[in-house]
Amino acid sequence: MHDDKFWNAQIEQIIVLPNQDITLIPRVGDHRIILGDLDGYKERLNKLMTFYRNGLNETGWNKYSVINLKFDKRVVCIKR
């Protein structure tokens, strides 16, 4: 992730939980991103990028408190 300019600028904090799941805190938007483990993280970040472009640009960056990428082929969000 550190070699990607967008994600390097977008992610403010990376939290590694005791179960090795990763939570990301972005600079833009008031939400947490649950990435899960590192297996397949690039695909999940691509899924998030698509959601940012097609979802959050329409609904607003602060509509959700949590964006969960752990589920296969889905982005699961919790509204504020």
C-alpha atoms as an extended CHARMM CRD file, in Angstrom:
* protein
*
        80  EXT
         1         1  MET       CA              0.0000000000        0.0000000000        0.0000000000  PROA      1               0.0000000000
         2         2  HSD       CA              2.8630000000        2.3960000000        0.7430000000  PROA      2               0.0000000000
         3         3  ASP       CA              3.9380000000        2.3570000000       -2.9190000000  PROA      3               0.0000000000
         4         4  ASP       CA              0.5050000000        3.5510000000       -4.1240000000  PROA      4               0.0000000000
         5         5  LYS       CA              0.2570000000        7.3580000000       -4.0780000000  PROA      5               0.0000000000
         6         6  PHE       CA             -3.5120000000        7.4570000000       -3.5450000000  PROA      6               0.0000000000
         7         7  TRP       CA             -3.5990000000        5.0200000000       -0.6150000000  PROA      7               0.0000000000
         8         8  ASN       CA             -0.4730000000        6.5350000000        0.8890000000  PROA      8               0.0000000000
         9         9  ALA       CA             -2.2050000000        9.9210000000        0.9000000000  PROA      9               0.0000000000
        10        10  GLN       CA             -5.6440000000        8.5760000000        1.8950000000  PROA      10              0.0000000000
        11        11  ILE       CA             -4.7820000000        6.3290000000        4.8620000000  PROA      11              0.0000000000
        12        12  GLU       CA             -3.8470000000        8.1520000000        8.0460000000  PROA      12              0.0000000000
        13        13  GLN       CA             -3.5660000000        5.2100000000       10.4490000000  PROA      13              0.0000000000
        14        14  ILE       CA             -3.2540000000        1.4190000000       10.2300000000  PROA      14              0.0000000000
        15        15  ILE       CA             -4.4190000000       -0.6090000000       13.2340000000  PROA      15              0.0000000000
        16        16  VAL       CA             -3.4450000000       -4.2690000000       13.5910000000  PROA      16              0.0000000000
        17        17  LEU       CA             -5.8510000000       -6.0750000000       15.9090000000  PROA      17              0.0000000000
        18        18  PRO       CA             -4.8460000000       -9.0720000000       18.0950000000  PROA      18              0.0000000000
        19        19  ASN       CA             -6.4780000000      -11.4730000000       15.5840000000  PROA      19              0.0000000000
        20        20  GLN       CA             -4.2560000000       -9.9310000000       12.8420000000  PROA      20              0.0000000000
        21        21  ASP       CA             -7.1840000000       -8.1590000000       11.1410000000  PROA      21              0.0000000000
        22        22  ILE       CA             -6.3530000000       -4.7150000000        9.7850000000  PROA      22              0.0000000000
        23        23  THR       CA             -8.4520000000       -1.5880000000       10.3150000000  PROA      23              0.0000000000
        24        24  LEU       CA             -7.6750000000        1.5520000000        8.3110000000  PROA      24              0.0000000000
        25        25  ILE       CA             -8.4300000000        5.1190000000        9.3480000000  PROA      25              0.0000000000
        26        26  PRO       CA             -8.6660000000        7.4320000000        6.3100000000  PROA      26              0.0000000000
        27        27  ARG       CA             -7.7500000000       11.1240000000        6.1860000000  PROA      27              0.0000000000
        28        28  VAL       CA            -10.9300000000       11.9430000000        4.2120000000  PROA      28              0.0000000000
        29        29  GLY       CA            -14.3040000000       10.8840000000        5.5440000000  PROA      29              0.0000000000
        30        30  ASP       CA            -15.4310000000       10.0330000000        9.0430000000  PROA      30              0.0000000000
        31        31  HSD       CA            -15.4140000000        6.2270000000        8.8030000000  PROA      31              0.0000000000
        32        32  ARG       CA            -13.2950000000        3.1810000000        9.6140000000  PROA      32              0.0000000000
        33        33  ILE       CA            -12.3340000000        0.6430000000        6.9730000000  PROA      33              0.0000000000
        34        34  ILE       CA            -12.2080000000       -2.9780000000        8.0740000000  PROA      34              0.0000000000
        35        35  LEU       CA             -9.7410000000       -4.5870000000        5.6910000000  PROA      35              0.0000000000
        36        36  GLY       CA             -9.4450000000       -7.9610000000        7.4160000000  PROA      36              0.0000000000
        37        37  ASP       CA             -6.2730000000       -9.9860000000        7.0390000000  PROA      37              0.0000000000
        38        38  LEU       CA             -3.6540000000       -9.3030000000        4.3870000000  PROA      38              0.0000000000
        39        39  ASP       CA             -4.5840000000      -12.2090000000        2.1020000000  PROA      39              0.0000000000
        40        40  GLY       CA             -6.0780000000      -10.5940000000       -0.9790000000  PROA      40              0.0000000000
        41        41  TYR       CA             -5.8160000000       -7.0650000000        0.3980000000  PROA      41              0.0000000000
        42        42  LYS       CA             -5.0590000000       -5.5560000000       -3.0420000000  PROA      42              0.0000000000
        43        43  GLU       CA             -8.3250000000       -6.8810000000       -4.4380000000  PROA      43              0.0000000000
        44        44  ARG       CA            -10.1990000000       -5.4810000000       -1.4300000000  PROA      44              0.0000000000
        45        45  LEU       CA             -8.5330000000       -2.0730000000       -1.8940000000  PROA      45              0.0000000000
        46        46  ASN       CA             -9.5670000000       -2.1500000000       -5.5690000000  PROA      46              0.0000000000
        47        47  LYS       CA            -13.1270000000       -2.9310000000       -4.4250000000  PROA      47              0.0000000000
        48        48  LEU       CA            -12.9430000000        0.0220000000       -2.0240000000  PROA      48              0.0000000000
        49        49  MET       CA            -11.6810000000        2.3140000000       -4.7900000000  PROA      49              0.0000000000
        50        50  THR       CA            -14.6810000000        1.3260000000       -6.9240000000  PROA      50              0.0000000000
        51        51  PHE       CA            -16.9840000000        2.0060000000       -3.9630000000  PROA      51              0.0000000000
        52        52  TYR       CA            -15.3400000000        5.3960000000       -3.3820000000  PROA      52              0.0000000000
        53        53  ARG       CA            -15.8210000000        6.3650000000       -7.0380000000  PROA      53              0.0000000000
        54        54  ASN       CA            -19.3300000000        4.9630000000       -7.5590000000  PROA      54              0.0000000000
        55        55  GLY       CA            -20.8200000000        5.0400000000       -4.0620000000  PROA      55              0.0000000000
        56        56  LEU       CA            -19.3850000000        7.6750000000       -1.7790000000  PROA      56              0.0000000000
        57        57  ASN       CA            -19.1440000000       10.2910000000       -4.5030000000  PROA      57              0.0000000000
        58        58  GLU       CA            -22.9390000000        9.9470000000       -4.8210000000  PROA      58              0.0000000000
        59        59  THR       CA            -23.9290000000        9.6060000000       -1.1440000000  PROA      59              0.0000000000
        60        60  GLY       CA            -21.2230000000       11.6390000000        0.5780000000  PROA      60              0.0000000000
        61        61  TRP       CA            -18.0490000000       10.7220000000        2.4350000000  PROA      61              0.0000000000
        62        62  ASN       CA            -19.6070000000       10.8490000000        5.9160000000  PROA      62              0.0000000000
        63        63  LYS       CA            -22.7380000000        8.7290000000        5.4160000000  PROA      63              0.0000000000
        64        64  TYR       CA            -21.1950000000        5.5500000000        6.8780000000  PROA      64              0.0000000000
        65        65  SER       CA            -19.3290000000        4.9290000000       10.1240000000  PROA      65              0.0000000000
        66        66  VAL       CA            -17.8320000000        1.5840000000        9.0060000000  PROA      66              0.0000000000
        67        67  ILE       CA            -16.9120000000        0.1960000000        5.5970000000  PROA      67              0.0000000000
        68        68  ASN       CA            -16.2320000000       -3.5310000000        5.8580000000  PROA      68              0.0000000000
        69        69  LEU       CA            -14.2470000000       -5.2300000000        3.0720000000  PROA      69              0.0000000000
        70        70  LYS       CA            -13.8280000000       -8.6470000000        4.7230000000  PROA      70              0.0000000000
        71        71  PHE       CA            -16.6590000000      -10.2620000000        2.7650000000  PROA      71              0.0000000000
        72        72  ASP       CA            -15.9510000000      -11.8030000000       -0.6270000000  PROA      72              0.0000000000
        73        73  LYS       CA            -17.1470000000       -9.6170000000       -3.5250000000  PROA      73              0.0000000000
        74        74  ARG       CA            -19.0990000000       -7.2710000000       -1.2330000000  PROA      74              0.0000000000
        75        75  VAL       CA            -18.6880000000       -3.9740000000        0.5380000000  PROA      75              0.0000000000
        76        76  VAL       CA            -20.7660000000       -3.9250000000        3.7330000000  PROA      76              0.0000000000
        77        77  CYS       CA            -21.4250000000       -0.5270000000        5.3090000000  PROA      77              0.0000000000
        78        78  ILE       CA            -22.9070000000        0.6510000000        8.5880000000  PROA      78              0.0000000000
        79        79  LYS       CA            -24.8040000000        3.9330000000        8.3720000000  PROA      79              0.0000000000
        80        80  ARG       CA            -24.3150000000        6.6520000000       10.9300000000  PROA      80              0.0000000000
